[in-house]
Amino acid sequence: MSELEGHVAIVTGSSSGIGEATARLLSLAGAHVVVNSAKSIDAGNAVAQALPTDSIYVQADIADQAQGDRLIDAAITRFGRLDILVNNAGWTSPVDHSDLEGLTDDILLKTFEVNVFGTWWLTRSAMPFLREAPDGNVVMVTSVAGIRPGGSSIAYAMSKAALNHLTVLLARACGPVRVNAVAPGLIDTPWTESYDEVRRSVREVAPLHRTGKPDEIAQAVLSLVTNTYATGAIVVVDGGVTQVR
């Protein structure tokens, strides 16, 4: 495919899992990709080097506003433009929803620093360059935990609900830059390797009787990137779980 030939995309949190799959699919569609992670430097470099288009890796923790600005600057310095921002980076620390004391202030603050504040700062920094693009657009990778009461912690669910609403707010405020979101259900990634009980539960109730794959979320991201009339959409990709519980 060459639908995105010449376009430049930043995909945060793309050294593995959904982010890696998204970076690969955008590159296969012709885009130059800025691969990013906060810590997994070797893995991030390996992803960037394996992409079929000229792409780079930039280490940056988006929870640090200055590092997020540096990520944007690196994309512009290398490629001279920015067309697509995929806000995929996220963080969680599992805490049972009934354990209110277990959800410490440190967990709450870090969850919001990465998932909400970092995403906000990065998107705000990217917006002037996205406005200059022929079809500048942002895709948030959120979660069904932001739509229904679930998720690895109350803090995580709160943060994803905030991102879903931010998607709609920015779509209205920032046009013609398009802003959309993909809300995955349980996806088989390194992050969810230990979620065996949740995985069994999903397989029992989901109409598709399985959990999802990173490529299936990447496909949804690509569809929003390439559909030039889509904005303010929150696309649920969860095997039908939210239809039954």
C-alpha positions as CSV (number, residue, x, y, z in Angstrom):
1,M,0.0,0.0,0.0
2,S,1.1,3.6,-0.5
3,E,-1.9,5.5,0.7
4,L,0.2,7.3,3.3
5,E,3.3,7.7,1.2
6,G,5.2,10.8,2.3
7,H,3.2,11.1,5.5
8,V,4.9,11.2,8.9
9,A,3.5,9.5,12.0
10,I,4.4,9.5,15.6
11,V,3.3,6.4,17.5
12,T,3.9,6.6,21.2
13,G,4.6,3.4,23.2
14,S,5.4,1.5,20.1
15,S,8.3,-0.7,21.1
16,S,5.8,-3.7,21.5
17,G,2.2,-4.7,21.5
18,I,-0.5,-2.5,19.9
19,G,2.0,0.4,19.3
20,E,4.4,-1.8,17.4
21,A,1.6,-3.3,15.3
22,T,0.4,0.2,14.5
23,A,3.8,1.5,13.6
24,R,4.3,-1.5,11.3
25,L,0.9,-1.1,9.6
26,L,1.3,2.7,9.1
27,S,4.8,2.0,7.6
28,L,3.4,-0.6,5.3
29,A,0.9,2.0,4.1
30,G,3.8,4.3,3.2
31,A,4.3,6.5,6.2
32,H,7.6,7.4,7.9
33,V,7.2,6.5,11.5
34,V,8.7,7.8,14.7
35,V,8.8,4.9,17.0
36,N,8.8,5.8,20.7
37,S,9.0,4.3,24.2
38,A,9.9,5.6,27.6
39,K,12.4,2.8,28.5
40,S,12.6,0.0,26.0
41,I,15.4,1.5,23.9
42,D,16.8,-1.6,22.2
43,A,13.3,-2.9,21.4
44,G,12.3,0.5,20.0
45,N,15.3,0.7,17.8
46,A,14.7,-2.8,16.5
47,V,11.1,-1.9,15.6
48,A,12.2,1.2,13.7
49,Q,15.0,-0.5,11.9
50,A,12.6,-3.3,10.8
51,L,10.0,-1.0,9.2
52,P,9.9,-0.8,5.4
53,T,10.0,3.0,5.3
54,D,12.6,5.4,6.5
55,S,11.7,5.6,10.2
56,I,13.4,6.5,13.5
57,Y,13.3,5.7,17.1
58,V,13.1,8.4,19.8
59,Q,13.3,7.6,23.5
60,A,10.9,9.9,25.4
61,D,8.7,9.6,28.5
62,I,5.6,11.6,27.6
63,A,4.8,12.1,31.2
64,D,7.7,14.6,31.2
65,Q,6.5,17.6,29.1
66,A,10.0,18.5,28.0
67,Q,10.6,15.0,26.7
68,G,7.4,15.0,24.8
69,D,8.3,18.3,23.2
70,R,11.7,16.7,22.2
71,L,9.8,13.9,20.6
72,I,7.8,16.3,18.4
73,D,11.0,18.3,17.6
74,A,12.8,15.1,16.5
75,A,10.1,14.2,14.0
76,I,10.1,17.7,12.5
77,T,13.9,17.9,12.4
78,R,14.2,14.5,10.6
79,F,11.1,14.6,8.3
80,G,10.0,18.3,8.2
81,R,6.4,17.6,8.8
82,L,3.9,15.7,11.0
83,D,0.6,14.3,9.7
84,I,-0.4,11.7,12.3
85,L,-0.1,11.3,16.0
86,V,-1.1,8.0,17.6
87,N,-1.4,8.4,21.3
88,N,-0.8,4.8,22.4
89,A,1.5,5.2,25.4
90,G,-0.1,4.2,28.7
91,W,0.6,2.9,32.2
92,T,-1.3,1.0,34.8
93,S,-0.8,-0.8,38.1
94,P,-3.5,-3.3,38.7
95,V,-5.6,-2.7,41.9
96,D,-8.8,-4.4,42.7
97,H,-11.7,-1.9,42.4
98,S,-12.9,-2.6,45.9
99,D,-9.5,-1.9,47.4
100,L,-9.8,1.9,47.8
101,E,-6.8,2.1,50.1
102,G,-4.7,0.1,47.7
103,L,-5.2,2.7,45.0
104,T,-2.5,4.9,46.5
105,D,-1.9,8.5,45.5
106,D,1.3,7.6,43.8
107,I,-0.5,5.1,41.6
108,L,-3.3,7.5,40.9
109,L,-1.0,10.4,40.0
110,K,1.3,8.3,37.8
111,T,-1.6,6.8,35.9
112,F,-2.9,10.3,35.1
113,E,0.6,11.7,34.4
114,V,1.2,9.2,31.6
115,N,-2.3,8.4,30.3
116,V,-3.9,11.9,30.5
117,F,-1.4,14.7,31.2
118,G,1.3,13.3,28.9
119,T,-1.2,12.7,26.1
120,W,-2.6,16.2,26.5
121,W,0.8,17.9,26.5
122,L,2.0,15.9,23.5
123,T,-1.1,16.5,21.5
124,R,-1.0,20.2,22.3
125,S,2.6,20.4,21.2
126,A,1.9,18.5,18.0
127,M,-1.2,20.5,17.0
128,P,0.5,23.5,15.2
129,F,2.3,21.0,12.9
130,L,-0.8,18.9,12.4
131,R,-2.7,22.0,11.4
132,E,-0.2,22.5,8.6
133,A,-0.7,19.0,7.2
134,P,-3.2,18.3,4.4
135,D,-5.1,15.9,6.7
136,G,-3.6,16.2,10.1
137,N,-5.1,13.7,12.5
138,V,-4.8,12.2,16.0
139,V,-5.9,8.8,17.1
140,M,-6.1,8.0,20.8
141,V,-5.8,4.4,21.9
142,T,-8.1,4.3,24.9
143,S,-10.0,1.3,26.4
144,V,-13.4,-0.1,26.9
145,A,-12.6,0.5,30.6
146,G,-13.3,4.2,29.8
147,I,-16.8,3.2,28.6
148,R,-18.0,0.6,31.1
149,P,-17.0,-0.1,34.8
150,G,-14.0,-2.3,34.4
151,G,-10.2,-2.2,33.8
152,S,-7.1,-2.9,35.8
153,S,-7.8,-0.2,38.3
154,I,-10.3,2.6,39.0
155,A,-7.5,5.0,38.2
156,Y,-6.9,3.4,34.8
157,A,-10.6,3.4,34.0
158,M,-10.9,7.1,35.0
159,S,-7.9,8.0,32.8
160,K,-9.3,6.2,29.8
161,A,-12.7,7.8,30.2
162,A,-10.9,11.2,30.3
163,L,-9.2,10.3,27.0
164,N,-12.5,9.3,25.4
165,H,-14.0,12.7,26.3
166,L,-10.8,14.5,25.3
167,T,-11.2,12.9,21.9
168,V,-14.6,14.4,21.4
169,L,-13.6,17.8,22.8
170,L,-10.5,18.1,20.6
171,A,-12.4,16.9,17.5
172,R,-14.8,19.8,18.0
173,A,-12.1,22.4,18.9
174,C,-9.3,21.6,16.5
175,G,-11.0,21.0,13.1
176,P,-10.0,20.5,10.4
177,V,-7.5,18.4,12.3
178,R,-9.3,15.2,12.9
179,V,-9.3,13.5,16.3
180,N,-10.6,10.0,16.9
181,A,-10.1,7.1,19.3
182,V,-10.0,3.3,19.3
183,A,-11.2,1.7,22.5
184,P,-9.8,-1.9,22.7
185,G,-11.0,-4.7,24.9
186,L,-8.5,-7.2,26.2
187,I,-5.7,-7.6,23.7
188,D,-2.9,-10.2,23.9
189,T,0.2,-8.1,24.5
190,P,3.2,-8.4,26.7
191,W,1.4,-6.0,29.1
192,T,-1.5,-8.5,29.5
193,E,0.5,-11.7,29.7
194,S,-0.4,-12.3,33.4
195,Y,-4.2,-11.5,32.9
196,D,-5.1,-15.2,32.7
197,E,-8.3,-15.0,34.8
198,V,-9.5,-11.9,32.8
199,R,-8.7,-13.7,29.6
200,R,-10.8,-16.7,30.5
201,S,-13.7,-14.5,31.5
202,V,-13.6,-12.7,28.2
203,R,-13.5,-15.9,26.2
204,E,-16.5,-17.1,28.1
205,V,-18.7,-14.0,27.5
206,A,-17.5,-12.4,24.3
207,P,-19.6,-13.2,21.2
208,L,-16.4,-13.9,19.4
209,H,-15.2,-16.2,22.2
210,R,-11.6,-14.9,22.2
211,T,-9.4,-12.0,23.1
212,G,-8.0,-9.7,20.5
213,K,-4.6,-9.3,18.7
214,P,-2.5,-6.2,18.4
215,D,-2.9,-6.2,14.6
216,E,-6.7,-6.0,15.0
217,I,-6.3,-2.7,16.9
218,A,-3.7,-1.4,14.4
219,Q,-6.2,-2.0,11.6
220,A,-8.8,0.1,13.4
221,V,-6.2,2.9,13.9
222,L,-5.3,2.8,10.2
223,S,-9.0,3.0,9.2
224,L,-9.4,6.1,11.2
225,V,-6.2,7.6,9.9
226,T,-7.3,7.1,6.3
227,N,-11.0,7.9,6.5
228,T,-10.8,11.6,5.9
229,Y,-14.4,12.3,7.0
230,A,-14.1,10.7,10.4
231,T,-13.7,12.8,13.5
232,G,-14.9,12.6,17.0
233,A,-15.4,8.8,16.7
234,I,-14.7,6.3,19.4
235,V,-14.5,2.9,17.8
236,V,-14.9,0.0,20.2
237,V,-12.9,-3.1,19.2
238,D,-13.6,-5.7,21.9
239,G,-15.0,-8.8,20.4
240,G,-18.4,-7.7,21.4
241,V,-17.9,-7.8,25.2
242,T,-19.5,-4.5,25.8
243,Q,-22.6,-5.8,24.0
244,V,-23.2,-8.5,26.6
245,R,-22.0,-7.0,29.9
